[in-house]
């Protein structure tokens, strides 16, 4: 039975040796993996430094741009205030013109009949003036008279047409 004990101890020792060898191999494999991870982290760290520099540069440019926009916005505000003043002036002018137009319109409506009469009389006067300019000297032989009664011919006159116009003989 002692032999079985030695064999069991030998099997246990071999098992322990296999266990130690496999743990050692796993640790060496883990060491390679960790070295690879360390290299990757070092690369990432270098890239992060570049990213940090770029980010800092971008932030600086962004701040400068924001300041420039702020300055230009303040300058633009003064222009906007000036344009607003012009707009208010134009509105005031429009209001004045509207008031004057309404006043004129009201007065025209009040005097509409008088204006129509003035226009009629001016048309009549212009017609008379035109006829006056176009008149020619009167030739007594061409003077035409009309009868006061429908079928009566005055003495010394002859009938000129069927409408009762007469001409001197």
C-alpha positions in Angstrom: 0.0 0.0 0.0 2.9 2.2 0.3 3.3 1.9 -3.3 -0.1 3.3 -4.0 0.8 6.2 -1.7 3.9 6.9 -3.7 2.1 6.6 -7.0 -0.7 8.9 -5.7 1.9 11.4 -4.5 3.7 11.2 -7.8 0.4 11.7 -9.7 -0.4 14.7 -7.4 3.1 16.1 -8.0 2.7 15.7 -11.8 -0.8 17.3 -11.6 0.7 20.2 -9.5 3.5 20.5 -12.1 1.1 20.6 -15.0 -1.0 23.2 -13.1 2.1 25.3 -12.5 3.2 25.1 -16.1 -0.2 26.0 -17.4 -0.5 28.9 -14.9 3.0 30.0 -16.0 2.1 29.9 -19.7 -1.1 31.8 -19.0 0.9 34.4 -17.1 3.4 34.7 -20.0 0.5 35.1 -22.4 -1.1 37.7 -20.1 2.3 39.5 -20.0 2.3 39.7 -23.8 -1.3 41.0 -23.8 -0.5 43.5 -21.1 2.6 44.7 -23.0 0.5 45.1 -26.1 -2.2 47.0 -24.1 0.6 49.2 -22.6 1.8 50.0 -26.1 -1.7 50.8 -27.2 -2.3 53.1 -24.2 1.1 54.8 -24.9 -0.1 55.5 -28.5 -3.5 56.7 -27.2 -1.7 58.9 -24.7 0.4 60.5 -27.6 -2.8 61.0 -29.6 -4.5 62.5 -26.6 -1.7 65.0 -26.3 -2.2 66.0 -30.0 -5.9 66.2 -29.5 -5.4 68.3 -26.4 -3.2 70.7 -28.3 -5.7 70.9 -31.2 -8.6 71.4 -28.7 -6.7 74.2 -27.0 -6.0 75.8 -30.3 -9.6 75.5 -31.4 -10.8 76.9 -28.1 -8.5 79.9 -28.5 -9.7 80.5 -32.0 -13.3 80.1 -30.9 -12.9 82.6 -28.1 -11.3 85.1 -30.5 -14.1 84.5 -33.0 -16.7 85.0 -30.2 -15.0 88.3 -29.2 -15.0 89.4 -32.9 -18.6 88.5 -33.3 -19.5 90.4 -30.1 -17.6 93.5 -31.3 -19.3 93.4 -34.7 -22.7 92.7 -33.1 -22.3 95.9 -31.0 -21.4 97.9 -34.1 -24.4 96.4 -35.9 -26.6 97.3 -33.0 -25.8 101.0 -33.6 -26.6 100.6 -37.3 -29.9 98.9 -36.3 -30.7 101.7 -33.9 -30.0 104.2 -36.8 -32.2 102.3 -39.2 -34.9 102.1 -36.5 -34.8 105.9 -36.2 -35.2 106.2 -40.0 -38.1 103.8 -39.8 -39.7 105.9 -37.1 -39.2 109.1 -39.2 -40.7 107.4 -42.2 -43.7 106.3 -40.1 -44.1 109.8 -38.9 -44.0 111.2 -42.4 -46.5 108.6 -43.5 -48.8 109.6 -40.7 -48.5 113.3 -41.7 -49.2 112.5 -45.4 -52.2 110.4 -44.4 -53.5 113.2 -42.2 -53.1 115.7 -45.1 -54.7 113.3 -47.6 -57.6 112.7 -45.3 -58.0 116.4 -44.8 -58.0 117.1 -48.6 -60.3 114.2 -49.2 -62.8 115.6 -46.6 -62.6 119.1 -48.1 -63.2 117.7 -51.6 -66.2 115.7 -50.4 -67.6 118.8 -48.7 -67.1 120.9 -51.9 -67.8 118.1 -54.4 -70.9 119.8 -55.9 -69.2 123.1 -56.2 -66.2 121.5 -57.9 -68.5 119.8 -60.4 -70.2 123.1 -61.1 -66.8 124.8 -61.6 -65.7 122.0 -64.0 -69.0 122.3 -66.0 -68.8 126.1 -66.2 -65.1 125.9 -67.2 -66.0 123.4 -70.0 -68.8 125.8 -71.2 -66.4 128.7 -71.0 -63.7 126.8 -73.0 -66.3 125.8 -75.6 -67.5 129.4 -76.0 -63.9 130.6 -76.2 -63.2 128.0 -78.9 -66.3 129.0 -80.9 -65.3 132.7 -80.5 -61.9 131.9 -82.0 -63.4 130.0 -84.9 -66.0 132.6 -85.8 -65.9 134.2 -89.2 -67.4 137.5 -90.4 -71.1 137.3 -91.1 -72.2 137.4 -94.7 -75.8 138.7 -94.9 -76.6 136.6 -97.9 -75.9 133.4 -95.9 -77.9 134.3 -92.8 -80.5 131.7 -92.1 -83.7 132.4 -90.2 -86.2 130.0 -88.8 -89.9 130.3 -88.8 -91.7 130.8 -85.6 -94.8 129.1 -87.0 -94.4 125.8 -88.8 -96.0 126.5 -92.2 -95.5 130.3 -92.5 -92.8 131.9 -94.7 -92.0 135.5 -93.7 -92.1 138.2 -96.4 -89.0 138.5 -98.5 -87.8 135.0 -97.6 -87.8 131.7 -99.5 -87.9 128.2 -98.1 -84.4 126.6 -98.0 -85.2 123.1 -96.7 -87.9 120.9 -95.5 -87.1 121.7 -91.8 -88.3 125.3 -92.1 -85.0 127.1 -92.6 -85.3 130.2 -94.7 -82.9 132.3 -96.7 -83.3 136.0 -97.8 -84.2 136.6 -101.4 
